[in-house]
Amino acid sequence: MPAKLQKLKLTIAYDGSAYHGWQIQPNGITVQETLQQALVTMTGESLTVYGSGRTDAGVHAWGQVAHIKTVTAIPLTGLWRGLNALLPDDIVIRSLEVVAADFHARKSARAKTYLYRIDNGLQPNPLTRLYSWHIRKPLDVSAISKAAALLQGTHDFLSFKAADGETKTSVRTINNIRVWKRGRYLFIMIKANGFLKNMVRIIVGTLMGIGAGKSDWQSLAAILAVKDRRMAGITAPAKGLILRTVYYPSV
């Protein structure tokens, strides 16, 4: 009898430093391509890995989610262990599970959380240089927090979208945004029902401008209202960004 088609959900962590982002492209190696090559070797099937969304070149993930459709007869535990053995050290499948046929890594997602880390020490920490944006100038964390709070809720985030980003609407809902300092590091965590291209990195770049005293925290409201990318701050480096969690409806 032919093997039964099943849908599997993968939760994946990766260091994005060596990759040209998640999605397959002709000019560089990507996380999606690397996963698909491991799956071909393991199962003999040419499978497409469908991710919850794209991450840019250099962006990291702790909780990226993807799904595949496969007829492999390899037991789930064996498949999980085998794929991790084949994958390079900077990509790990944290979990592998069977899901319902109507599950879709992107379409079924209801929210995502991204975490951004800034190294605010006088000199960059060489041990975290690939995972944080170093800013030497002292930052006003109170001003950053006040400005960030203005972004919470449902807004048109056009001012915080990359010029080449394609989307039907730039309206998104930020459910929660947190700013905190721990030692030399400043963290910004944003949970939203969806993100525009470079949205988190532009928000962070804008907030760092406010924290550095280039503008006051109330200016964030005007930047949001004008719906013009030119009015927002720089795009923060990709290396400080981590896709932390993707949320799905409870089963």
N, C-alpha and C positions, 0 to 999 in steps of 0.2 A: 504493500500500500504506500502511496506517496505520503511524505511527511506533511503534517498539518502546518498551515501558515499561521504564524503567531506574531504579535507585535510586542516589542521589548522597549522598555524605557531605560535610558542610560543617564546616570548622574555623573558628571565629568568635572574633574579639576585639572587645570593646566596653567603652566607658566607660559605666557604668550610672548616672551622675549624673542624667541627664535622664529616666530611665525608671522605670516602676512595676514593675520586675522583668522576668523573662523571659516569663512566661506571659500570654497575652491575658486582659484583664479589662475590665469595663465602665467603670471610673472613671479610666482614664489610659492613656497610650501605653506600649507594652511593646516589648521587643526582638523577640519572636516576631511580633507584629503588623507591625512595620516591615519585617522580612524578607519576610513573606508579601505585603505590598503591592508590594515591589520585584519579587518573583517573578511576580506577576500582570501587572505592566507589561512585564516582560521576555519572558515566555512566553505570555501570554494564558490561562494555566491558573490555576484557583483551587486552590492547593496548600496543604497543611498542613505546617508545619515542625515535626518531632518532635525536641525537645531531649533531651540526656542527663540533664537535671534542671532544676529551677527555681532561679533566683537571685532573691534578694529585691530590693526597690526599693533602688537605690543601690549594689548590689554589682557589681563589675566582672568581666571575664573576659578571659583571654588565650587559653585553649584550650577554650572551650565547643564541644561537638560536636553536630551535628544531622543529620537525614537527610530527604530528600524523595523522592517517587516522581513521575516526570515522563515525558511522551512527547515533550518538546521535541526538535526536530531541530537546535537551535543547538549548534555545536561547544563542547566543554567550556571551552576557553580563552576563547572569545567570551562564553559565559554568565558565567564568572567575572569577566571584565573589565567586562561590562555591568552586572552586579549591583552591583559595587563603585562604578561610576560613578553608579548610581541611589541608593545608600544614603547616609545622612548621614555626616559625617566621623567620628562617634563609634562607628560600626559598620563593621568590615572583615571580609570573608570571606578568611581567610588561605590556605585551600586548598579545592579542590573536586575530588572524585574519584568514579569509579564504584566501587560496592561490590557484594558478593553480595546476592542477593535476601533472604537470611535475616539480614542485618545490621540491627540496631536500635540507634539512638543511646543509648537508656536501658537496654534489656534486655540488650544485648551488653556493656555496660560492666562491667569487673571491679574498677576502683578509680578514685579521683579524688584529686588533690592541690589543696589550697587554701593560699594564702599570705596572711598578715595582716601589716600594717605599722603600727607605732606610732612616732610622732614624739615623742621624749623630750627635745626641746630646751626651754630655758627659755621661749622664745616660739615659737608655731607658725610653721612655714615656709609663707608664703602660696602658694608654688609647688607644694606637695604637700598643701595642706589638703583637697583633694577626694579624696585617695587614702591618707590615713593618719589615725589617731586620735591627737590630741595629748594627751599626759599630761605635765604640767610636773614633777611630783614625781619625784625620783630613784627608779629601780627596781632591785631586787636581781635581777640576771640569773641569778645562781647559784641562788637559791631558785626562780625561775620554771622554770629548766631541770630541777631536781630534781623539782618538782611535775609538770611536763609528762611526764617519764619514767614516772610512775606510770600514765599513761593508755594507754601502749602495750600492745598485745595485745587480746584479745577480752573485752569487758565489756558489761554492761547500762548504757547511757549515758542512762538516763531522767532523771537529775539535770541533764543538759545538753540537754534537748529543750524547745522552746517548748510552753507549755501547750496551745495549739491545734493542735499538730502531729499529723497522723494517720499512723499506721504500724502494721503488724501486729506488729512486734517492735522493741524499742529496743536490741537487741543488735547491736553493730558491732565490727569489728576495725580498730584503728589499726595499720597496718603500720610507720609511722615518724612521729616527731614531732621536729622540730628547732627550736631556739631559738638565735638569734645576734644580736650587736650589730654594727652598722657605722656608725661615726660617731654621729650623734644618733638613728639609727633602730634599732628593735628589730624583728626579723622572727620570725614563727612559721609554720612550714610543717607541714602535717598531711596525710599520705597514709592513706586508709582505704578499705575495701571499700564504704563507703556512709556517708551522713551524715543525721542527723535534722534536722528544721527548726530553724534557728538554732544547731545544735550547735557549729560552729566559733566563732561569735561569743560564745556562752555560755562555752565553754572559755577563750577569750581574756579575757573579762571576769573570770572566776574567777582566772586566772593573774595578771592585773594587780593584783587585790586582794592576792594573795600577795606579788607584787613590791613593792607599796607598803607592806607590813608590816601589813596588816589581819589576817592570819593566817599561820601558819607553813606551810612546804611540805608537811609530813606531813598536814595537814588535808585535802589533796586526796583521799587514800585514803578518808577517812570520807565526804566529799561524794559520791564515786563509789558507795560501798557503800549509802548511805541511800536512793538512788533517789528523790530528792525535789527538784524544781526549786527550791523555796524555799531550799534549803541552798547552792546554787551562787551565783556572783557575778552581776553585771549582764550584760546582753546588750551586747557591744561594738558601736559604730556600724558600719553597713553599709559605709560609704565606705572602710574600711581593708582590705576583703576582696576577694581576686581568685581566681576559679576558674582555676587554673594549667594543669592537665593532666587529661584523661580517658584512661584506659588500657583497651585492648581486647586480646583474645587475638591472638597473632601468626598471620598467615595462612600 
